[in-house]
Amino acid sequence: MKFDGFEAHSYSGGEVTVNCVHAGNGPPLLLLHGYPQTHVMWHAVAPRLARAFHVVCADLRGYGDSDKPHGTAPDHAAYSKRAMAADMAGLMASLGYPQFAVAGHDRG
């Protein structure tokens, strides 16, 4: 779901493609959803934050519009926090932000 005034963006980091919506002019702020939600959970907050920040609302791997890789038992490395963090760092770098603030909810 795209919020009013937000643009869709995709980042392919090799193993998966992650998707987001983003808008605003200001310091970059990545908003991460919880389990079992998607970027849509930020629909009421993101437009307000976009008045002061460049807000990025992403779907973590396995959720929403992002790819859903097969888990690798027994460690499920495809869904590790490290893999998800690498996805988000790559996504933000693809938007031109090597450094950024993060706000999360639950798993995010």
Secondary structure as GFF3:
##gff-version 3
##sequence-region A 1 108
A	DSSP	beta_strand	7	12	.	.	.	ID=ss1
A	DSSP	beta_strand	17	23	.	.	.	ID=ss2
A	DSSP	beta_strand	28	32	.	.	.	ID=ss3
A	DSSP	three_ten_helix	39	42	.	.	.	ID=ss4
A	DSSP	alpha_helix	46	49	.	.	.	ID=ss5
A	DSSP	beta_strand	54	58	.	.	.	ID=ss6
A	DSSP	three_ten_helix	77	79	.	.	.	ID=ss7
A	DSSP	alpha_helix	81	94	.	.	.	ID=ss8
A	DSSP	beta_strand	101	104	.	.	.	ID=ss9
###
